[in-house]
Amino acid sequence: MSQQAFSLASPSPDTLAVSGDLTFATAARALETARAELERSSASSLDLAGVTHADSAGLATILALLAHVRTKGRTLSVTHAPEGLLALARVSGVDDLL
């Protein structure tokens, strides 16, 4: 089984951009990598424009990141979320958290 594509970038000091798949196959690595980057940076925006596929594990990852920054007294806004992820959030009743 091949490794699913997932990457992070910081196009600006206040933005952490996610690219690739945000799925069960990548969620654990995505959460670990993004948490570490959020600890190092002052990012206040999580840009999901580059996400090509997301599932419930991807949604859980985003929610965990939002909760993580809140414990640090910070806020993180989610931008450019793919429609499929937004639909999943609506069905799950957590769309107001994004």
VEXKE-353423 format. One record per atom (N, C-alpha, C): x, y, z; residue in one letter. Coordinates in nm, 4 decimals. Example, Ala and Ser with C-alpha at 12.3 -4.5 7.8 and 13.67 -1.06 7.14 Angstrom:
<rs>
          x          y          z   res
     1.3190    -0.5690     0.7800     A
     1.2300    -0.4500     0.7800     A
     1.3200    -0.3300     0.7800     A
     1.2850    -0.2250     0.7080     S
     1.3670    -0.1060     0.7140     S
     1.2900     0.0030     0.7870     S
</rs>
This chain:
<rs>
          x          y          z   res
     0.0849    -0.1183     0.0000     M
     0.0000     0.0000     0.0000     M
     0.0888     0.1238     0.0000     M
     0.0604     0.2172    -0.0885     S
     0.1454     0.3353    -0.1011     S
     0.1087     0.4415     0.0013     S
     0.2069     0.5227     0.0354     Q
     0.1875     0.6334     0.1283     Q
     0.1007     0.7406     0.0620     Q
    -0.0004     0.7857     0.1295     Q
    -0.0863     0.8908     0.0769     Q
    -0.0141     1.0249     0.0861     Q
    -0.0411     1.1110    -0.0097     A
     0.0234     1.2422    -0.0152     A
    -0.0394     1.3381     0.0858     A
     0.0449     1.4068     0.1589     F
     0.0024     1.5095     0.2529     F
     0.1220     1.6003     0.2756     F
     0.0985     1.7312     0.2758     S
     0.2085     1.8221     0.3063     S
     0.1564     1.9510     0.3677     S
     0.2460     2.0190     0.4361     L
     0.2190     2.1491     0.4973     L
     0.3159     2.2506     0.4409     L
     0.2709     2.3735     0.4321     A
     0.3569     2.4838     0.3903     A
     0.3140     2.6081     0.4670     A
     0.4030     2.7036     0.4746     S
     0.3728     2.8326     0.5383     S
     0.3928     2.9431     0.4351     S
     0.2902     2.9696     0.3534     P
     0.3045     3.0722     0.2502     P
     0.3193     3.2132     0.3060     P
     0.2766     3.2326     0.4310     S
     0.2960     3.3594     0.5001     S
     0.3053     3.3287     0.6491     S
     0.3570     3.4210     0.7291     P
     0.3752     3.3934     0.8724     P
     0.2459     3.3590     0.9467     P
     0.1338     3.4075     0.8969     D
     0.0081     3.3818     0.9679     D
    -0.0747     3.2681     0.9079     D
    -0.0212     3.1967     0.8085     T
    -0.0979     3.0922     0.7408     T
    -0.0219     2.9603     0.7366     T
    -0.0937     2.8547     0.7706     L
    -0.0447     2.7184     0.7543     L
    -0.1330     2.6549     0.6477     L
    -0.0728     2.6152     0.5355     A
    -0.1476     2.5604     0.4222     A
    -0.1327     2.4089     0.4172     A
    -0.2458     2.3416     0.4034     V
    -0.2500     2.1959     0.3948     V
    -0.2733     2.1578     0.2492     V
    -0.1977     2.0581     0.2004     S
    -0.2132     2.0103     0.0635     S
    -0.2222     1.8584     0.0629     S
    -0.2934     1.8064    -0.0356     G
    -0.3016     1.6623    -0.0546     G
    -0.4202     1.6004     0.0161     G
    -0.4050     1.4734     0.0522     D
    -0.5132     1.3981     0.1158     D
    -0.5112     1.4174     0.2662     D
    -0.6274     1.4417     0.3216     L
    -0.6461     1.4509     0.4658     L
    -0.7473     1.3427     0.5011     L
    -0.6968     1.2217     0.5156     T
    -0.7804     1.1027     0.5298     T
    -0.7300     1.0147     0.6438     T
    -0.7991     0.9032     0.6628     F
    -0.7586     0.8074     0.7644     F
    -0.6114     0.7696     0.7477     F
    -0.5668     0.7560     0.6243     A
    -0.4287     0.7154     0.5964     A
    -0.3265     0.8218     0.6351     A
    -0.3653     0.9477     0.6397     T
    -0.2702     1.0558     0.6677     T
    -0.2993     1.1309     0.7970     T
    -0.4122     1.1039     0.8615     A
    -0.4581     1.1851     0.9742     A
    -0.3586     1.1914     1.0900     A
    -0.3036     1.0786     1.1311     A
    -0.2122     1.0794     1.2459     A
    -0.0880     1.1635     1.2168     A
    -0.0300     1.1441     1.0990     R
     0.0891     1.2224     1.0618     R
     0.0531     1.3703     1.0444     R
    -0.0631     1.3961     0.9856     A
    -0.1069     1.5341     0.9656     A
    -0.1242     1.6056     1.0989     A
    -0.1864     1.5378     1.1943     L
    -0.2091     1.5985     1.3249     L
    -0.0762     1.6267     1.3950     L
     0.0122     1.5304     1.3955     E
     0.1420     1.5473     1.4606     E
     0.2230     1.6599     1.3953     E
     0.2292     1.6591     1.2639     T
     0.3074     1.7589     1.1904     T
     0.2481     1.8988     1.2060     T
     0.1171     1.9092     1.1928     A
     0.0524     2.0405     1.2026     A
     0.0611     2.0965     1.3441     A
     0.0434     2.0117     1.4454     R
     0.0581     2.0595     1.5836     R
     0.1975     2.1159     1.6066     R
     0.2978     2.0438     1.5613     A
     0.4359     2.0898     1.5790     A
     0.4584     2.2236     1.5078     A
     0.4056     2.2352     1.3877     E
     0.4220     2.3606     1.3137     E
     0.3475     2.4752     1.3810     E
     0.2291     2.4484     1.4331     L
     0.1535     2.5520     1.5033     L
     0.2238     2.5952     1.6316     L
     0.2964     2.5050     1.6946     E
     0.3747     2.5400     1.8140     E
     0.4900     2.6339     1.7776     E
     0.5491     2.6137     1.6604     R
     0.6643     2.6941     1.6166     R
     0.6248     2.8272     1.5550     R
     0.5029     2.8354     1.5033     S
     0.4651     2.9533     1.4255     S
     0.3604     3.0368     1.4979     S
     0.3285     3.1477     1.4362     S
     0.2214     3.2335     1.4880     S
     0.1001     3.2261     1.3956     S
     0.0879     3.1166     1.3230     A
    -0.0217     3.1016     1.2262     A
    -0.1575     3.1156     1.2947     A
    -0.2437     3.1920     1.2309     S
    -0.3795     3.2101     1.2804     S
    -0.4824     3.1643     1.1770     S
    -0.4323     3.1127     1.0641     S
    -0.5197     3.0666     0.9569     S
    -0.4719     2.9310     0.9061     S
    -0.5671     2.8391     0.8892     L
    -0.5398     2.7077     0.8332     L
    -0.6061     2.7036     0.6966     L
    -0.5243     2.7101     0.5921     D
    -0.5734     2.7172     0.4541     D
    -0.5833     2.5756     0.3968     D
    -0.7054     2.5343     0.3638     L
    -0.7297     2.3998     0.3128     L
    -0.7513     2.3967     0.1618     L
    -0.7138     2.5019     0.0921     A
    -0.7354     2.5101    -0.0526     A
    -0.6680     2.3961    -0.1271     A
    -0.5570     2.3462    -0.0771     G
    -0.4835     2.2406    -0.1454     G
    -0.5271     2.0997    -0.1104     G
    -0.6282     2.0852    -0.0250     V
    -0.6746     1.9518     0.0136     V
    -0.7517     1.8911    -0.1034     V
    -0.7056     1.7758    -0.1478     T
    -0.7668     1.7096    -0.2629     T
    -0.8710     1.6066    -0.2235     T
    -0.8587     1.5506    -0.1045     H
    -0.9555     1.4523    -0.0559     H
    -0.9543     1.4564     0.0963     H
    -1.0731     1.4525     0.1552     A
    -1.0846     1.4508     0.3011     A
    -1.1976     1.3575     0.3410     A
    -1.1797     1.2905     0.4544     D
    -1.2837     1.2041     0.5072     D
    -1.3065     1.2401     0.6542     D
    -1.3784     1.1559     0.7271     S
    -1.4100     1.1864     0.8664     S
    -1.2852     1.1976     0.9529     S
    -1.1816     1.1209     0.9222     A
    -1.0560     1.1335     0.9974     A
    -0.9908     1.2687     0.9702     A
    -1.0028     1.3173     0.8489     G
    -0.9514     1.4493     0.8159     G
    -1.0263     1.5580     0.8913     G
    -1.1581     1.5445     0.8977     L
    -1.2388     1.6398     0.9738     L
    -1.1987     1.6366     1.1210     L
    -1.1807     1.5170     1.1753     A
    -1.1387     1.5043     1.3151     A
    -1.0033     1.5694     1.3379     A
    -0.9152     1.5587     1.2408     T
    -0.7833     1.6213     1.2502     T
    -0.7958     1.7729     1.2593     T
    -0.8789     1.8299     1.1735     I
    -0.9005     1.9756     1.1753     I
    -0.9580     2.0188     1.3098     I
    -1.0579     1.9461     1.3584     L
    -1.1186     1.9798     1.4876     L
    -1.0181     1.9680     1.6012     L
    -0.9319     1.8673     1.5968     A
    -0.8287     1.8515     1.6994     A
    -0.7290     1.9673     1.6961     A
    -0.6949     2.0137     1.5769     L
    -0.6041     2.1283     1.5657     L
    -0.6677     2.2548     1.6214     L
    -0.7955     2.2736     1.5934     L
    -0.8663     2.3900     1.6479     L
    -0.8687     2.3856     1.8005     L
    -0.8943     2.2680     1.8552     A
    -0.8961     2.2522     2.0007     A
    -0.7566     2.2747     2.0596     A
    -0.6559     2.2249     1.9914     H
    -0.5177     2.2394     2.0389     H
    -0.4780     2.3865     2.0521     H
    -0.5053     2.4660     1.9498     V
    -0.4656     2.6068     1.9585     V
    -0.5468     2.6812     2.0642     V
    -0.6713     2.6396     2.0846     R
    -0.7513     2.7035     2.1901     R
    -0.6899     2.6798     2.3274     R
    -0.6325     2.5614     2.3494     T
    -0.5697     2.5339     2.4792     T
    -0.4477     2.6222     2.5007     T
    -0.3947     2.6782     2.3937     K
    -0.2797     2.7685     2.4010     K
    -0.3227     2.9146     2.4053     K
    -0.4540     2.9388     2.4128     G
    -0.5058     3.0750     2.4178     G
    -0.5062     3.1452     2.2840     G
    -0.4991     3.0682     2.1759     R
    -0.4962     3.1250     2.0404     R
    -0.6218     3.0842     1.9652     R
    -0.6408     3.1484     1.8522     T
    -0.7499     3.1095     1.7631     T
    -0.6907     3.0716     1.6281     T
    -0.7643     2.9891     1.5571     L
    -0.7216     2.9435     1.4252     L
    -0.8455     2.9414     1.3374     L
    -0.8424     3.0185     1.2296     S
    -0.9548     3.0180     1.1371     S
    -0.9254     2.9206     1.0238     S
    -1.0294     2.8560     0.9761     V
    -1.0175     2.7617     0.8649     V
    -1.0658     2.8325     0.7392     V
    -0.9824     2.8337     0.6357     T
    -1.0190     2.8976     0.5104     T
    -1.0127     2.7973     0.3963     T
    -1.0901     2.8240     0.2947     H
    -1.0912     2.7464     0.1705     H
    -1.1149     2.5973     0.1928     H
    -1.2013     2.5636     0.2872     A
    -1.2323     2.4225     0.3115     A
    -1.3049     2.3653     0.1901     A
    -1.2661     2.2457     0.1465     P
    -1.3337     2.1833     0.0327     P
    -1.4810     2.1575     0.0644     P
    -1.5651     2.1652    -0.0363     E
    -1.7087     2.1472    -0.0164     E
    -1.7405     2.0127     0.0479     E
    -1.6700     1.9081     0.0085     G
    -1.6951     1.7763     0.0671     G
    -1.6695     1.7731     0.2173     G
    -1.5653     1.8419     0.2609     L
    -1.5351     1.8497     0.4034     L
    -1.6414     1.9307     0.4766     L
    -1.6862     2.0386     0.4144     L
    -1.7925     2.1200     0.4749     L
    -1.9229     2.0410     0.4846     L
    -1.9533     1.9624     0.3814     A
    -2.0745     1.8799     0.3839     A
    -2.0659     1.7765     0.4956     A
    -1.9510     1.7156     0.5121     L
    -1.9318     1.6181     0.6187     L
    -1.9467     1.6851     0.7552     L
    -1.8947     1.8053     0.7693     A
    -1.9076     1.8794     0.8949     A
    -2.0546     1.9123     0.9230     A
    -2.1301     1.9491     0.8183     R
    -2.2727     1.9783     0.8365     R
    -2.3483     1.8537     0.8818     R
    -2.3255     1.7429     0.8154     V
    -2.3927     1.6169     0.8499     V
    -2.3567     1.5743     0.9922     V
    -2.2345     1.6025     1.0331     S
    -2.1866     1.5642     1.1662     S
    -2.2278     1.6645     1.2731     S
    -2.2829     1.7775     1.2330     G
    -2.3269     1.8795     1.3284     G
    -2.2144     1.9615     1.3888     G
    -2.1006     1.9679     1.3194     V
    -1.9868     2.0452     1.3715     V
    -1.9467     2.1590     1.2792     V
    -2.0299     2.1907     1.1810     D
    -1.9945     2.2946     1.0841     D
    -1.9732     2.4304     1.1492     D
    -2.0400     2.4563     1.2612     D
    -2.0215     2.5852     1.3284     D
    -1.8840     2.5968     1.3926     D
    -1.8128     2.4863     1.4064     L
    -1.6777     2.4906     1.4642     L
    -1.5720     2.5283     1.3614     L
    -1.6065     2.5132     1.2336     L
    -1.5090     2.5446     1.1279     L
    -1.5133     2.6891     1.0970     L
</rs>
